[in-house]
């Protein structure tokens, strides 16, 4: 073999070794975004499987996966299609899947027309063990008994000290400001009390009169936080804020909740993260890590459409027990999988 051929072979083997090493370095890693589209993402874990939902605008879809890092490899199943007409026929948003008393419930926002003003929250029930199977029964609109006509979106379930509560974003019937409300539940589709306002926009970063997308997060001590979206999803300033429930306090009392004057997650253009918001939370498979799932746009000016895509990243905890979200992780970069995958 000529020396030149030998040198070429050595170089080839060296490059090949580098490539193999680089490939090995990405084992057990993933990249954000998880999907090309996925506004208002939500995930819950049951019997070792994650069930994921997001807004499509025209139906309800669900994915089932053992590992959230592999969400793109899962199959999307349409679990429900709306009626041709009626109060829940159009603009279907923000689905959330919850399990109560051995049954599955999906809470979702919908309306009767393309105008957002008649938007309300509705409930579906499924008795199957696997919510991607079985049939869904329409349990109707979940309403404040005193004001069923009021605008009400982004509902979530809050289980606390033996009671179930419903938290959502809505109007007070006097103005268009979106406030956060809570009520105790009689059953999974009926409220037992009238709504109580627990938050309204008050800081400069809560622009456009919007508090929405409320989600519950607990720390290791069981302390309760409520993370919400503020501003407007059509702007680059969509953002996450946080509130805390005072220890031992009644969640139906407005004074029981304290809002932080600073946001906890905001746009990071250099990371391809514009208007991050409408989040959820989940545990890693080994139960040791807390993760946030949220949507964001990858470029400026993409607004409230289907270009919003789902991302996940690990949460850490400050010494005082408050969560630390950091900044949106840069898209298309390798991230270590949730522990236990």
VENFEN-V871070 format. One line per field, one symbol per residue. ss: DSSP state (h for helix, s for strand, l for the rest). phi: phi as a letter, one per 30 degrees, with the letter a starting at -180 (. if undefined). psi: psi as a letter, one per 40 degrees, with the letter a starting at -180 (. if undefined). A space follows every 10 residues. Layout:
ss: ???
phi: ???
psi: ???
//
This chain:
ss: llhhhhhhhh hhhhhhhhhh hhhhhlllss slllllllss ssssssllss ssssslslss sssssllhhh hhhllsssss slllllllls ssssssssss llssssssss sllllhhhls ssssssllll llllllssss slllllllll lsssssssss llssssssss lllllllsss ssssssslls sllllssssl llllllhhhs ssssssssll lllsssssss llllllllss ssssslllll lllhhhsssl llllsllshh hlssssssss ssslllllls ssssssslll llllllllss ssssssslll llssllllll lllsssllll l
phi: .ddddddddd dddddddddd dddddcdibb bcddbdbldh dbbbcahibc ccbadcjbac bbbbbdbddc edddcdcdca cdddbkdbcb hcbhdbcbcb hibcbccbca bcaddddddb cbbbbbcddc ddcibccdci dcbdedbddd eabhdbcbca hiccbcbaca ccicbcdccc bbadcdadbb dcbddbdcab ebcedcdiib bahdbcbccd didcbccbcb ibddcdceac cbbbddeidd ddceddcccd dcdcabebed cibchdlhcb bacdediccc bccacacdbd iciccdddbd bbadccbded jddccicedd dibdbdeedj d
psi: hidddddddd dddddddddd dddddehfii iiididigif iiiihhfeih hiiihddeah iiihidhddf ddeihhhheh iiidiiefdi ghifihhihh feiihhhihi aeaehedehi hihiiheidh eeaaihhhea hhihddgeei hhifiihhhh feihihhiha ieedaehhih iiiihdieeh ieiiihheii heidegiefh hafhihhiad eeihihhiii bheeieehih iiihhhheih eehdeehhhh eiiehiigde efghfhagii iiiideeeih iihiiiieii eeafaeehih iiiiiihide eiihdaihih ifihihiihe .
//
